[in-house]
Amino acid sequence: MKNLKYFNFFMAIISFTKVDLPYGWLGNMAPYRIAHEGKLWLTAETLFQSMRFADPAIQEIIRQERSPMGAKMKAKAHKNLYIITPMSDQYVQNMRTCLDLKFRQNEELKKALIKTAPNVIIEDIGNRNGERHKFWGAKRTSNGEWEGTNMMGQLLMELRSKLIAEG
């Protein structure tokens, strides 16, 4: 993935960080239930973490977790059994699926996402470091630019475009 830079003075930007802050509902840890393959998942993050595994028993352990961070920790505890390579095409496709389910199954979220148009959406990773954070989000540099791949923002804007096109 190439590194993208976003400049405040060229476009309006919506950034989000934590669930309880403005636009936190855009994040995959926001508490919106989704149904997938006959099961209910408490958050998009929980489903996303379970999709890293082929073993239904591990998937169920993750699904039963009461918090998205707990689900993430359960997944990390079994990372030697991942079938998905982080930052791979399948990794991104899994997140695309999770976001699609979240917004299509929660009408109020769908409407809210559509209302963000035409703004750029950025997952603000703040002071977090590491390539995986820069992959999913972006951070503001000392000169005010946004730097990072911002894959989460890209996926949200892609979904928003599809929803708008569908009417």
N, CA and C atoms as a LAMMPS dump frame, in Angstrom:
ITEM: TIMESTEP
0
ITEM: NUMBER OF ATOMS
501
ITEM: BOX BOUNDS ff ff ff
-5.0000000000000000e+02 5.0000000000000000e+02
-5.0000000000000000e+02 5.0000000000000000e+02
-5.0000000000000000e+02 5.0000000000000000e+02
ITEM: ATOMS id mol type element x y z
1 1 1 N 0.831 -1.18 0
2 1 2 C 0 0 0
3 1 3 C 0.877 1.245 0
4 2 1 N 0.49 2.209 -0.759
5 2 2 C 1.24 3.452 -0.742
6 2 3 C 0.782 4.308 0.426
7 3 1 N 1.651 5.167 0.857
8 3 2 C 1.351 6.068 1.95
9 3 3 C 0.608 7.279 1.405
10 4 1 N -0.506 7.61 1.991
11 4 2 C -1.311 8.737 1.534
12 4 3 C -1.135 9.909 2.477
13 5 1 N -1.217 11.097 1.933
14 5 2 C -1.178 12.302 2.758
15 5 3 C -2.45 13.087 2.498
16 6 1 N -3.042 13.571 3.572
17 6 2 C -4.254 14.369 3.475
18 6 3 C -3.938 15.76 3.994
19 7 1 N -4.358 16.758 3.291
20 7 2 C -4.081 18.138 3.667
21 7 3 C -5.383 18.82 4.056
22 8 1 N -5.441 19.369 5.264
23 8 2 C -6.636 20.045 5.756
24 8 3 C -7.115 21.16 4.851
25 9 1 N -6.21 21.92 4.261
26 9 2 C -6.632 23.095 3.508
27 9 3 C -7.202 22.753 2.14
28 10 1 N -7.175 21.506 1.71
29 10 2 C -7.742 21.119 0.424
30 10 3 C -9.145 20.534 0.557
31 11 1 N -9.491 20.006 1.695
32 11 2 C -10.769 19.315 1.827
33 11 3 C -11.214 19.272 3.288
34 12 1 N -12.515 19.086 3.474
35 12 2 C -13.056 18.918 4.821
36 12 3 C -12.761 17.498 5.278
37 13 1 N -12.364 17.369 6.528
38 13 2 C -11.975 16.065 7.058
39 13 3 C -12.792 15.743 8.302
40 14 1 N -13.278 14.52 8.343
41 14 2 C -13.9 13.962 9.539
42 14 3 C -12.919 12.929 10.067
43 15 1 N -12.458 13.142 11.282
44 15 2 C -11.56 12.15 11.883
45 15 3 C -12.249 11.548 13.103
46 16 1 N -11.906 10.312 13.38
47 16 2 C -12.487 9.641 14.544
48 16 3 C -11.409 8.854 15.265
49 17 1 N -11.601 8.723 16.565
50 17 2 C -10.658 7.958 17.383
51 17 3 C -11.443 6.957 18.217
52 18 1 N -11.755 7.329 19.433
53 18 2 C -12.426 6.425 20.359
54 18 3 C -13.934 6.429 20.159
55 19 1 N -14.539 5.327 20.554
56 19 2 C -15.97 5.114 20.379
57 19 3 C -16.814 6.21 21.021
58 20 1 N -16.417 6.699 22.179
59 20 2 C -17.232 7.681 22.897
60 20 3 C -16.972 9.133 22.482
61 21 1 N -16.126 9.329 21.481
62 21 2 C -15.855 10.668 20.972
63 21 3 C -16.629 10.89 19.668
64 22 1 N -16.714 12.147 19.217
65 22 2 C -17.444 12.397 17.968
66 22 3 C -16.979 11.488 16.828
67 23 1 N -17.92 10.989 16.109
68 23 2 C -17.725 10.077 14.979
69 23 3 C -17.14 8.718 15.383
70 24 1 N -17.107 8.436 16.67
71 24 2 C -16.601 7.141 17.134
72 24 3 C -17.407 5.965 16.612
73 25 1 N -18.645 6.228 16.249
74 25 2 C -19.511 5.182 15.689
75 25 3 C -18.975 4.657 14.362
76 26 1 N -18.079 5.382 13.721
77 26 2 C -17.483 4.901 12.471
78 26 3 C -16.524 3.729 12.697
79 27 1 N -15.936 3.662 13.863
80 27 2 C -14.938 2.635 14.158
81 27 3 C -15.532 1.249 14.317
82 28 1 N -14.709 0.266 14.119
83 28 2 C -15.168 -1.122 14.194
84 28 3 C -15.349 -1.61 15.632
85 29 1 N -14.957 -0.811 16.62
86 29 2 C -15.181 -1.194 18.018
87 29 3 C -16.484 -0.619 18.56
88 30 1 N -17.157 0.195 17.776
89 30 2 C -18.432 0.778 18.211
90 30 3 C -19.452 -0.332 18.455
91 31 1 N -20.284 -0.185 19.488
92 31 2 C -21.182 -1.272 19.916
93 31 3 C -22.451 -1.416 19.07
94 32 1 N -22.269 -1.897 17.861
95 32 2 C -23.403 -2.161 16.976
96 32 3 C -23.363 -3.619 16.556
97 33 1 N -24.428 -4.321 16.867
98 33 2 C -24.511 -5.758 16.583
99 33 3 C -24.68 -6 15.088
100 34 1 N -24.09 -7.11 14.649
101 34 2 C -24.27 -7.528 13.26
102 34 3 C -24.475 -9.035 13.202
103 35 1 N -25.265 -9.448 12.247
104 35 2 C -25.502 -10.874 12.017
105 35 3 C -24.635 -11.313 10.846
106 36 1 N -24.052 -12.501 11.009
107 36 2 C -23.209 -13.062 9.948
108 36 3 C -23.246 -14.578 10.058
109 37 1 N -23.601 -15.213 8.971
110 37 2 C -23.649 -16.682 8.892
111 37 3 C -24.431 -17.298 10.043
112 38 1 N -25.585 -16.71 10.32
113 38 2 C -26.491 -17.264 11.317
114 38 3 C -26.138 -16.988 12.767
115 39 1 N -25.132 -16.138 13.002
116 39 2 C -24.735 -15.816 14.373
117 39 3 C -24.735 -14.309 14.561
118 40 1 N -24.921 -13.909 15.817
119 40 2 C -24.915 -12.503 16.162
120 40 3 C -23.548 -12.141 16.744
121 41 1 N -22.999 -11.055 16.243
122 41 2 C -21.695 -10.552 16.683
123 41 3 C -21.929 -9.203 17.333
124 42 1 N -21.283 -8.947 18.47
125 42 2 C -21.523 -7.717 19.215
126 42 3 C -20.951 -6.486 18.522
127 43 1 N -19.875 -6.653 17.774
128 43 2 C -19.25 -5.533 17.068
129 43 3 C -18.606 -6.035 15.773
130 44 1 N -18.312 -5.096 14.898
131 44 2 C -17.576 -5.435 13.676
132 44 3 C -16.184 -5.942 14.028
133 45 1 N -15.583 -5.398 15.076
134 45 2 C -14.245 -5.841 15.496
135 45 3 C -14.253 -7.314 15.901
136 46 1 N -15.28 -7.724 16.62
137 46 2 C -15.37 -9.123 17.052
138 46 3 C -15.446 -10.05 15.843
139 47 1 N -16.274 -9.713 14.89
140 47 2 C -16.357 -10.518 13.674
141 47 3 C -15.034 -10.497 12.924
142 48 1 N -14.445 -9.332 12.759
143 48 2 C -13.175 -9.206 12.05
144 48 3 C -12.098 -10.087 12.693
145 49 1 N -12.003 -10.05 14.007
146 49 2 C -10.988 -10.869 14.688
147 49 3 C -11.239 -12.357 14.463
148 50 1 N -12.498 -12.768 14.486
149 50 2 C -12.801 -14.195 14.307
150 50 3 C -12.481 -14.673 12.886
151 51 1 N -12.572 -13.759 11.922
152 51 2 C -12.316 -14.124 10.534
153 51 3 C -10.846 -14.435 10.26
154 52 1 N -10.003 -14.231 11.233
155 52 2 C -8.586 -14.558 11.1
156 52 3 C -8.321 -16.055 11.254
157 53 1 N -9.353 -16.808 11.634
158 53 2 C -9.178 -18.217 11.974
159 53 3 C -10.092 -19.124 11.168
160 54 1 N -9.62 -20.335 10.946
161 54 2 C -10.434 -21.363 10.295
162 54 3 C -11.171 -22.215 11.334
163 55 1 N -10.632 -22.298 12.526
164 55 2 C -11.164 -23.157 13.587
165 55 3 C -12.442 -22.554 14.186
166 56 1 N -13.59 -23.225 14.009
167 56 2 C -14.85 -22.705 14.558
168 56 3 C -14.824 -22.537 16.081
169 57 1 N -14.048 -23.354 16.772
170 57 2 C -13.978 -23.239 18.237
171 57 3 C -13.322 -21.915 18.642
172 58 1 N -12.271 -21.527 17.958
173 58 2 C -11.61 -20.25 18.252
174 58 3 C -12.525 -19.093 17.844
175 59 1 N -13.181 -19.229 16.725
176 59 2 C -14.123 -18.197 16.295
177 59 3 C -15.203 -17.98 17.355
178 60 1 N -15.689 -19.06 17.924
179 60 2 C -16.739 -18.966 18.94
180 60 3 C -16.22 -18.339 20.233
181 61 1 N -15.002 -18.672 20.626
182 61 2 C -14.392 -18.046 21.811
183 61 3 C -14.358 -16.531 21.628
184 62 1 N -13.971 -16.098 20.451
185 62 2 C -13.894 -14.672 20.147
186 62 3 C -15.303 -14.073 20.113
187 63 1 N -16.235 -14.746 19.494
188 63 2 C -17.612 -14.245 19.398
189 63 3 C -18.242 -14.065 20.776
190 64 1 N -17.939 -14.934 21.708
191 64 2 C -18.521 -14.88 23.053
192 64 3 C -17.932 -13.762 23.921
193 65 1 N -16.848 -13.181 23.501
194 65 2 C -16.204 -12.11 24.267
195 65 3 C -17.159 -10.92 24.374
196 66 1 N -17.244 -10.311 25.536
197 66 2 C -18.202 -9.237 25.791
198 66 3 C -17.71 -7.865 25.326
199 67 1 N -16.429 -7.717 25.05
200 67 2 C -15.923 -6.422 24.589
201 67 3 C -15.08 -6.62 23.325
202 68 1 N -15.043 -5.624 22.455
203 68 2 C -14.239 -5.757 21.247
204 68 3 C -12.748 -5.86 21.557
205 69 1 N -12.279 -5.166 22.6
206 69 2 C -10.867 -5.274 22.962
207 69 3 C -10.581 -6.671 23.513
208 70 1 N -11.517 -7.225 24.253
209 70 2 C -11.361 -8.599 24.735
210 70 3 C -11.28 -9.577 23.579
211 71 1 N -12.098 -9.36 22.56
212 71 2 C -12.067 -10.211 21.368
213 71 3 C -10.712 -10.115 20.673
214 72 1 N -10.193 -8.905 20.611
215 72 2 C -8.88 -8.692 19.982
216 72 3 C -7.789 -9.431 20.765
217 73 1 N -7.87 -9.378 22.089
218 73 2 C -6.879 -10.061 22.929
219 73 3 C -6.989 -11.585 22.797
220 74 1 N -8.213 -12.095 22.708
221 74 2 C -8.408 -13.539 22.501
222 74 3 C -7.791 -13.965 21.172
223 75 1 N -7.988 -13.153 20.139
224 75 2 C -7.414 -13.469 18.829
225 75 3 C -5.89 -13.465 18.903
226 76 1 N -5.322 -12.468 19.562
227 76 2 C -3.861 -12.386 19.678
228 76 3 C -3.297 -13.587 20.43
229 77 1 N -4.068 -14.104 21.373
230 77 2 C -3.607 -15.273 22.14
231 77 3 C -3.451 -16.509 21.248
232 78 1 N -4.115 -16.505 20.1
233 78 2 C -4.057 -17.636 19.165
234 78 3 C -3.418 -17.241 17.836
235 79 1 N -2.607 -16.184 17.821
236 79 2 C -2.093 -15.665 16.56
237 79 3 C -1.251 -16.665 15.769
238 80 1 N -0.742 -17.674 16.433
239 80 2 C 0.002 -18.716 15.709
240 80 3 C -0.917 -19.525 14.788
241 81 1 N -2.234 -19.369 14.93
242 81 2 C -3.199 -20.093 14.101
243 81 3 C -3.906 -19.201 13.073
244 82 1 N -3.448 -17.962 12.937
245 82 2 C -4.034 -17.065 11.927
246 82 3 C -3.973 -17.715 10.547
247 83 1 N -5.031 -17.572 9.786
248 83 2 C -5.009 -18.013 8.388
249 83 3 C -4.963 -16.802 7.451
250 84 1 N -5.023 -15.625 8.028
251 84 2 C -5.018 -14.374 7.269
252 84 3 C -3.741 -13.603 7.607
253 85 1 N -3.053 -13.157 6.588
254 85 2 C -1.856 -12.348 6.79
255 85 3 C -2.267 -10.897 7.003
256 86 1 N -1.812 -10.296 8.12
257 86 2 C -2.141 -8.89 8.338
258 86 3 C -1.73 -8.021 7.149
259 87 1 N -2.587 -7.072 6.826
260 87 2 C -2.4 -6.099 5.752
261 87 3 C -2.442 -6.713 4.348
262 88 1 N -2.9 -7.953 4.243
263 88 2 C -3.039 -8.605 2.934
264 88 3 C -4.366 -8.198 2.294
265 89 1 N -4.538 -8.57 1.027
266 89 2 C -5.803 -8.293 0.341
267 89 3 C -6.983 -8.943 1.06
268 90 1 N -6.8 -10.171 1.553
269 90 2 C -7.886 -10.856 2.259
270 90 3 C -8.2 -10.174 3.585
271 91 1 N -7.203 -9.68 4.244
272 91 2 C -7.354 -8.934 5.496
273 91 3 C -8.258 -7.716 5.266
274 92 1 N -7.967 -6.976 4.202
275 92 2 C -8.764 -5.796 3.847
276 92 3 C -10.177 -6.207 3.442
277 93 1 N -10.287 -7.285 2.676
278 93 2 C -11.613 -7.753 2.263
279 93 3 C -12.457 -8.148 3.465
280 94 1 N -11.839 -8.768 4.463
281 94 2 C -12.572 -9.136 5.672
282 94 3 C -13.12 -7.899 6.38
283 95 1 N -12.314 -6.841 6.454
284 95 2 C -12.791 -5.611 7.09
285 95 3 C -13.892 -4.988 6.24
286 96 1 N -13.752 -5.027 4.943
287 96 2 C -14.794 -4.501 4.044
288 96 3 C -16.117 -5.215 4.318
289 97 1 N -16.068 -6.528 4.457
290 97 2 C -17.262 -7.323 4.755
291 97 3 C -17.865 -6.909 6.093
292 98 1 N -17.039 -6.76 7.106
293 98 2 C -17.524 -6.381 8.436
294 98 3 C -18.194 -5.006 8.415
295 99 1 N -17.577 -4.055 7.748
296 99 2 C -18.153 -2.709 7.671
297 99 3 C -19.443 -2.713 6.869
298 100 1 N -19.47 -3.457 5.778
299 100 2 C -20.672 -3.551 4.963
300 100 3 C -21.836 -4.092 5.793
301 101 1 N -21.593 -5.148 6.539
302 101 2 C -22.643 -5.721 7.388
303 101 3 C -23.091 -4.734 8.458
304 102 1 N -22.137 -4.09 9.106
305 102 2 C -22.451 -3.14 10.179
306 102 3 C -23.36 -2.017 9.686
307 103 1 N -23.017 -1.412 8.571
308 103 2 C -23.781 -0.249 8.109
309 103 3 C -25.071 -0.629 7.407
310 104 1 N -25.117 -1.753 6.748
311 104 2 C -26.358 -2.162 6.084
312 104 3 C -27.383 -2.707 7.081
313 105 1 N -26.919 -3.265 8.197
314 105 2 C -27.837 -3.836 9.178
315 105 3 C -28.256 -2.84 10.262
316 106 1 N -27.675 -1.674 10.268
317 106 2 C -28.005 -0.645 11.247
318 106 3 C -28.367 0.628 10.486
319 107 1 N -29.654 0.781 10.24
320 107 2 C -30.149 1.845 9.362
321 107 3 C -29.708 3.24 9.809
322 108 1 N -29.712 3.497 11.126
323 108 2 C -29.307 4.824 11.599
324 108 3 C -27.837 5.1 11.281
325 109 1 N -27.012 4.073 11.353
326 109 2 C -25.597 4.231 11.006
327 109 3 C -25.422 4.455 9.509
328 110 1 N -26.185 3.726 8.734
329 110 2 C -26.138 3.881 7.284
330 110 3 C -26.457 5.32 6.895
331 111 1 N -27.525 5.864 7.457
332 111 2 C -27.911 7.246 7.166
333 111 3 C -26.837 8.225 7.626
334 112 1 N -26.275 7.979 8.789
335 112 2 C -25.228 8.863 9.313
336 112 3 C -23.976 8.819 8.44
337 113 1 N -23.614 7.635 7.964
338 113 2 C -22.449 7.516 7.085
339 113 3 C -22.689 8.289 5.795
340 114 1 N -23.85 8.144 5.213
341 114 2 C -24.177 8.867 3.985
342 114 3 C -24.074 10.375 4.198
343 115 1 N -24.505 10.852 5.376
344 115 2 C -24.464 12.283 5.676
345 115 3 C -23.046 12.833 5.808
346 116 1 N -22.055 11.957 5.934
347 116 2 C -20.674 12.447 6.022
348 116 3 C -20.136 12.914 4.672
349 117 1 N -20.837 12.575 3.589
350 117 2 C -20.377 12.957 2.245
351 117 3 C -20.422 14.472 2.112
352 118 1 N -19.508 15.059 1.417
353 118 2 C -18.391 14.523 0.645
354 118 3 C -17.062 14.532 1.408
355 119 1 N -17.136 14.64 2.727
356 119 2 C -15.919 14.782 3.54
357 119 3 C -15.017 13.556 3.487
358 120 1 N -13.748 13.787 3.675
359 120 2 C -12.756 12.719 3.803
360 120 3 C -12.873 12.161 5.214
361 121 1 N -12.846 10.851 5.346
362 121 2 C -12.921 10.186 6.65
363 121 3 C -11.542 9.615 6.972
364 122 1 N -11.056 9.928 8.168
365 122 2 C -9.747 9.438 8.608
366 122 3 C -9.875 8.816 9.991
367 123 1 N -9.341 7.627 10.134
368 123 2 C -9.197 7.06 11.481
369 123 3 C -7.931 7.667 12.061
370 124 1 N -8.101 8.512 13.06
371 124 2 C -6.989 9.22 13.684
372 124 3 C -6.289 8.286 14.667
373 125 1 N -5.078 7.896 14.34
374 125 2 C -4.349 6.973 15.211
375 125 3 C -3.553 7.709 16.287
376 126 1 N -3.654 9.039 16.305
377 126 2 C -3.023 9.829 17.355
378 126 3 C -1.541 9.552 17.499
379 127 1 N -1.141 9.202 18.694
380 127 2 C 0.277 8.961 18.983
381 127 3 C 0.691 7.508 18.829
382 128 1 N -0.229 6.659 18.407
383 128 2 C 0.131 5.253 18.249
384 128 3 C 1.151 5.106 17.126
385 129 1 N 2.11 4.241 17.34
386 129 2 C 3.149 4.005 16.343
387 129 3 C 3.029 2.599 15.791
388 130 1 N 3.73 2.335 14.734
389 130 2 C 3.733 1 14.142
390 130 3 C 3.034 0.983 12.808
391 131 1 N 3.492 0.116 11.954
392 131 2 C 2.96 0.035 10.596
393 131 3 C 1.494 -0.373 10.549
394 132 1 N 1.053 -1.254 11.458
395 132 2 C -0.348 -1.67 11.401
396 132 3 C -1.277 -0.514 11.723
397 133 1 N -0.85 0.38 12.625
398 133 2 C -1.679 1.552 12.93
399 133 3 C -1.716 2.488 11.729
400 134 1 N -0.555 2.723 11.112
401 134 2 C -0.505 3.595 9.933
402 134 3 C -1.223 2.958 8.751
403 135 1 N -1.356 1.647 8.763
404 135 2 C -2.104 0.969 7.701
405 135 3 C -3.585 1.297 7.83
406 136 1 N -4.16 1.109 9.025
407 136 2 C -5.594 1.324 9.216
408 136 3 C -5.954 2.796 9.292
409 137 1 N -5.073 3.631 9.813
410 137 2 C -5.401 5.032 10.014
411 137 3 C -4.322 5.971 9.521
412 138 1 N -4.352 7.176 10.071
413 138 2 C -3.367 8.201 9.746
414 138 3 C -3.152 9.053 10.988
415 139 1 N -2.043 9.739 11.003
416 139 2 C -1.769 10.639 12.119
417 139 3 C -1.297 11.967 11.585
418 140 1 N -1.578 12.989 12.35
419 140 2 C -1.209 14.339 11.962
420 140 3 C 0.283 14.543 12.233
421 141 1 N 0.984 15.053 11.238
422 141 2 C 2.402 15.333 11.384
423 141 3 C 2.581 16.718 12
424 142 1 N 3.807 17.069 12.31
425 142 2 C 4.087 18.363 12.932
426 142 3 C 3.706 19.545 12.044
427 143 1 N 3.661 19.331 10.73
428 143 2 C 3.258 20.43 9.84
429 143 3 C 1.764 20.391 9.495
430 144 1 N 0.984 19.563 10.212
431 144 2 C -0.466 19.551 10.049
432 144 3 C -1.003 18.612 8.989
433 145 1 N -0.149 17.894 8.299
434 145 2 C -0.6 16.939 7.291
435 145 3 C -1.027 15.642 7.967
436 146 1 N -1.904 14.917 7.28
437 146 2 C -2.286 13.579 7.735
438 146 3 C -1.433 12.586 6.969
439 147 1 N -0.799 11.671 7.69
440 147 2 C 0.081 10.716 7.048
441 147 3 C -0.27 9.299 7.48
442 148 1 N -0.423 8.423 6.51
443 148 2 C -0.755 7.029 6.755
444 148 3 C -1.595 6.503 5.615
445 149 1 N -1.765 5.225 5.553
446 149 2 C -2.564 4.62 4.486
447 149 3 C -4.047 4.891 4.681
448 150 1 N -4.487 4.949 5.937
449 150 2 C -5.889 5.237 6.269
450 150 3 C -6.848 4.252 5.591
451 151 1 N -6.521 2.981 5.656
452 151 2 C -7.362 1.97 5.009
453 151 3 C -8.778 1.964 5.578
454 152 1 N -8.926 2.171 6.89
455 152 2 C -10.271 2.196 7.465
456 152 3 C -11.081 3.342 6.861
457 153 1 N -10.487 4.509 6.789
458 153 2 C -11.169 5.638 6.171
459 153 3 C -11.491 5.382 4.713
460 154 1 N -10.556 4.78 4.001
461 154 2 C -10.794 4.476 2.59
462 154 3 C -11.969 3.516 2.423
463 155 1 N -12.018 2.485 3.274
464 155 2 C -13.115 1.514 3.188
465 155 3 C -14.455 2.162 3.526
466 156 1 N -14.46 3.039 4.513
467 156 2 C -15.7 3.726 4.879
468 156 3 C -16.177 4.636 3.748
469 157 1 N -15.257 5.34 3.112
470 157 2 C -15.642 6.22 1.996
471 157 3 C -16.095 5.413 0.786
472 158 1 N -15.464 4.267 0.574
473 158 2 C -15.882 3.369 -0.515
474 158 3 C -17.301 2.877 -0.273
475 159 1 N -17.575 2.435 0.952
476 159 2 C -18.916 1.965 1.297
477 159 3 C -19.922 3.101 1.179
478 160 1 N -19.57 4.271 1.659
479 160 2 C -20.455 5.429 1.566
480 160 3 C -20.835 5.696 0.108
481 161 1 N -19.865 5.639 -0.791
482 161 2 C -20.137 5.855 -2.218
483 161 3 C -21.105 4.822 -2.763
484 162 1 N -20.927 3.565 -2.354
485 162 2 C -21.835 2.502 -2.799
486 162 3 C -23.248 2.739 -2.279
487 163 1 N -23.355 3.107 -1.019
488 163 2 C -24.674 3.344 -0.423
489 163 3 C -25.383 4.511 -1.099
490 164 1 N -24.644 5.558 -1.396
491 164 2 C -25.228 6.708 -2.091
492 164 3 C -25.68 6.304 -3.481
493 165 1 N -24.85 5.53 -4.187
494 165 2 C -25.19 5.107 -5.551
495 165 3 C -26.438 4.208 -5.553
496 166 1 N -26.611 3.431 -4.502
497 166 2 C -27.772 2.549 -4.395
498 166 3 C -29.056 3.301 -4.053
499 167 1 N -28.896 4.547 -3.621
500 167 2 C -30.073 5.367 -3.28
501 167 3 C -30.548 5.051 -1.909
